[in-house]
Amino acid sequence: MLNPTTPRFAEPARLIDDPFDGIVETQEFGLSILGPETRRPFRRVIYVNAYGGKSILEQIRAGLLPPHHLWGCFELARNGYEVALAEPLPDFYLYRNPLPHDLKLLRAVRSWLGNDGIVYCAHNVLYWLPLMRGLGAIRSRIVSLLFAREPLKFSRAHSGIIALNRAAEEQARRLAPRAKVAHLGWGVDLSVFPVIPYQPQWFLSCGITHRDHHTLSAAAAVTAHRIRVISRTMPADVSWPANVSVLTGADGGDAVTYQELLRDQYSRCAASLILLDEDPTQYTGVGMTSLIEAMAMARPVIVTRTGALPTELDVAKEGCGLFVPPNDPDAVADALNFIVRDPDRARRMGAKGRQLCESHYNIQRYARELDHFFHSL
């Protein structure tokens, strides 16, 4: 059992301009391990995600991604954890990629992590490790993150489940009634996001999955407002009117760098458009990254009321944006007109979003609550 007197994160959390400040990096079992520079580590964690650990670390080191895309690992390491970063694991399919999948982490789990350590999966891609824990072959705690009402393999073998929103929390409690569940939300690293005066020139739509480009193109056709769309890929049957500029990445890559996105796109947008495919079952929680990044940039948001995202943040009630129904180009056009007609109110919406990030939707708060959750297991 871990020591219940272990020191917690300092209150209030301070912003760190350099994510590697106070952290040492070592290598073991082919994993990059982050640990505290000036104190003895008190807990070990192996971090896993669908889009990478070590590879994301290098992108953060090069300034290509913000540190919050390691889901609190920097903050944990700075405050007394040793965090081993695994390479990305794809979604598991028994008929397509069953081996070795997460079994390649088994040696590190048994030799380095130990019985009191935690496998922290900031997604739901584990398969063999929770199965082995359920069979008693390993004793390390296993914690996965649910984004919405998606399934979670061997959920009852989990020690804990982190929920990104209320819909995910309900799903976690249904799937694993005996596991500990925490609704933690997520948050940005505010040191990455400059506060730039609101000087709107266009609306911005950026994002990867489940974006409703058809509704946006239809809305753009009945307005004269300038719109910029940034996406790795685009449906072949979408046609765009002349007031829309489209940036797509070569061979499915990113169309702009992250710094360009903040400096050249968010900085001059009137509002961030998070228009999503209809999802009445709340199966997905997509849009959260775009939402909190726009809020951190103090820009209002226009969001489709669908999926699990509205169960986390009611942008209309909180005063940081507008909701539109799914598949409704006229409602989107009305929302665009509203923002353009009242720029002072739009600016106040953006400021409210930034305040929400400062008070809650920041990675320091997320990591602090993550530490408390790990401590409770």
N, C-alpha and C positions, 0 to 999 in steps of 0.2 A: 504493500500500500504506500502511496506517495505521501510525503510529509505534509500534513494539513497546515503547517505554519509557514509554508513556502511564501516568500514575498510576492505581492501582486504588482501589477503595473502601477506606475506613478500616476497620481491624479492631480490636475487634469493632464491628459496626454499632450506632449509637445510635438510640433511638426519637426521633421528631420529632413533637411534639404538633400543630404546625401544618404540614400537608403542603406549604404554599406557602413555608415558611421556606427562605431561601437560593435562591429561584427567581425569575426574572423572566419575564414573559409578554409576547409580542409577537404581531402578526398579519401574515401574509403568505400570498398565494395563497388567501385565505379560510380559512386554517387558524390555529388557536391554537398558538403555538410556545412551549414551556417550555425555559428555558435556565438555566445557573448564574449566580448573582448576582455572584460575586466572582472568577471565573476565566474564561479564554478557552475557549470550547467546542472540543473536539477531534474530535467525531464528530456526524453528523446522522442522525436516524432519523425515518421517517414511520410513525406507529402507526395501525393499522386494527383494528377489531373489529366483530362483528356487532351489538353493542348500544351502540356509540357511543364517540366520543372527546371532542369538544368538549361534547356534551350531558352526558356523564358528568362532565366537569370541572365544569360548572356545578352539578350535583347534589352533588358533593363539596364545592364552595365553600359551598353552602347547608347542609351538614351532613346531607344526605339519604342519602348513601352513604359507605362507608369508602374511604379512598384506595387500598386494594389493588385496587379494581376498575378501576384504570388499569394493572394488570399491570406494575408496576415503573417506570412512566414518571416519576413524581415523583423516585424515587431515582436514576434515570439522569440526569435533568436537574440534580439537585443535585450530582452528581459529575462533571459535565463534558460531558454530551451536550446537543445541541439536539434536542428531540422535538416534531415537528409532529403534532397530533391531528386526524385525519380524522373526518368524520361517519360514522355507522354504514353498513356495507354488509350487505345481506341475503344469505341463501344464494343462490347463483347457479343460475339455471335458463335454459338456452339458449332454451327455448320461451316463457319468460315475461318475464324481465327482463334480456335480454342486454346492453343498452346504456342509459346509458354505463357503469354499474356501476363497476369500479375504473379504467376509462379516464379518469374525471374527475380522477384523481390524476396523470395522465401529465405534465401541464405542471409540476407541482411536483416530480415525480421527476426530470425532465430538467433543470429550471432551478435548483431549490433543493437537491435531495438530492445530485445528482452521482454519479459512477461509484463512489465509495468509500462512499456512504451505504447505509443498510439500510431496506428496507420490512419492518416488523415487524408481522405479522398475528397477533394473539392469538386466532386462531380458524382456520378453514380456508375462508374465503369468497373468496379471490382467484381470478381467472380470466385476464383479459387481460394483466395485468402479468407473471405467470410465463410465459405464452405468448410475449409479446414478448421476454422475456429468453432463452427457449429459442431464439428465432429470431435473437438477437443484436441486436435493435432497442434494447434498453436494457442497461446493464451493472451497475446497482445490485444489491447483494445482496438476496435475498428470503428471508425466514425466516417460516414459519408454525408455529402450535402445533396439535398433534394432541391431542384429548381421549381417544381410545380407538382402536378399530380401524376408524374411519370412513375413507372415501376422501379423497384429497387431489389436487385437479386439478393437472395438470402438475407432479407431485411431483419429477420428475427435473430440472426447471429451477430448483429451489430450491437456494440455497446452504447452508441449514441448516434443520433441523426440531427444534422443541422438543416434548418428550413430557411429558405431564402425569403419566403413570404407566408401569409396566413394559409393559402391553399396548400402549400407544401407542408406546413405544420400539421394540418388536418390529415393529409395523406400519410405522413410519417407515423402519426399516432394510430392510424388505421392499420398500416402495414406491420408495425412493430410495437404493440401495446405495452410491452415490458421494457423497451429500450428508453433511455433518456432522450428527450427531444428538446431542442432549443431553437426558437425563432430569432435568428440573428440579423437578418437582412444582409446588406453588404455596404461598402463605402469606398470612397476615393481617397487617394493620397493628395490632400489639398495643396501640398507644396509644389505639385506639378502644374496646378491650374492657376494662371494669373487672373487677376480681376481687371478686366478691360472695359472701358466705358461702352455703354450701349449705343452703337451707331449702326443701325440695321441697314443692310443693303440687299439681302436675299434670305429666303428660307432654306434650311438645310435638312436633307434627309440622308442619313448614313447608317449603316448596319449591314449585317450579313444574313441572318436567318429569318425566315417567315415575314419578310417585308412585303407589303401589299403595294407593289408598284402600279398595278392596274388602276386601283382607286386613286392613287396620287396623280397618275397621268390624266385621268378623266377630270379630276379637280383642277389641275393646271390648265386644262383646255378652256375652262370657263372663267379664268381670272387672267389678269395681266401681270401678276406678281412674279418676280424673278425667283426661281427655285434652282438649287443645286442638289443633285443626287449623286452620292458616292457609294458604290457597291462593287464588290469583287466580280459579281456576275449579274446578268440582267435577263429576264425572260425574253425570248425571241419575239413574242407577239405583242410586246409593249411598244407603242409609238408615242413620242414626246413632242409637244408643241414647241414653238420657237423660244418661249420664255423659260425653258428648262435646259440647264447644262448638266450633262451626264459625264461622270468620271468613273471608268471601270479599270481594274487592274489587268495587266498583261498576264495571260495564262492563269487567271484566277487569283493573282496576287493582289496586294493592297494597292489601291489607286493613288494614295498619298501616304506620306509618313505620318506618324502620330504627332510630331511637332508641327508639321504642316496643317494637320487637322485642327489643332488648337489655334495656331498663329494666324492661319489664312482663311479658315472656314468658319469655325465656331465664333471667332472674334467679331465677325461682321454679319452674323446671321440674325434675322429678326426673331426666329423661333426655331427650335429643333423639332422636326416632324418624325414621330415614332409611330408610323402607320403599319399595322400588323395584320396578317391574315386572321380571319375569324377563327376563334378557338373557344367555343361555348363550354367545353368540358374542363377548361383550365388545365389542359395537358402540358402546356409549355409556360415558361416564365421569361420568354425572350423580351428584349427591350430594356432590361435593367441597366446594362452597361451604358447604353446611349442616354438613358434617363439621368443617371447620377452624374455623368460627365457633362451633360448640358446644364444641369443644375449647378455643378461646380464652376462652370464658366459664367454663371449668372445670366443664363438665357432661358426665356420661357419655353414651355414644351406644349406640343399638340399631340395627344396620345389616343390611339384607338382603345376604347373601353372593351377589352376582350382579353382572354387568357388570364393568367395568374397575376400579372403585373398590377392591376388595380386593387388586388387584395393586400398589396404591400403599401401602396401610396396612392391616396386619392388626390390627384394633382389639382382638381378643381376646388375641393374642400380646403386644401392647404394653401391655395392661392398662388401656386407656382406654374399653373398651366391650364389647358383646356382639354376636356375629353370630347371625342367624336365617336359615333357608333361605327361598327365595322361596315365595310362595303357601301359607304355613303359619300360619294364625291361632293354632293352639294353641301353636306355638313362640313367637310374639309375646307371647301371654298369659303364658307361662312366664317370658319375659324381663322383662316388667313386674312380675310377682310377685317375681322375684329382686331387682330394684332396690328394691322397697318393703320386702322383708323384711330387707335388710342395707344401711341408709342409710350406715353408716360406710364400707363397701366401695365403695358408689356414689360417695361423696365422694372417696375415694382415686382412683377411676377418673377422675373429673373433674379432679383435681389432676394426674394423670399426663398427661392430654390437654393441659392448659395448659403443662406442662413440655415436651412435644413441640413445641408451637408456639414456645415460647421458644428451643428449641435448633435447630429445623429449619423448621417450617411457619410462617415469618414472611416478610413481603414484603422485608425488608432482605436476608435470605439469598438469596431468589429473585433479586432485582435484582443482587446481587453476582455470582452465578453466571451470570446473563444477560449481564452485562458481560464476564465471562471468555469466554463462548461467542461473543459478537459479536467479541471481540478475536481469536478463533482463526480466523475465517472468511477 
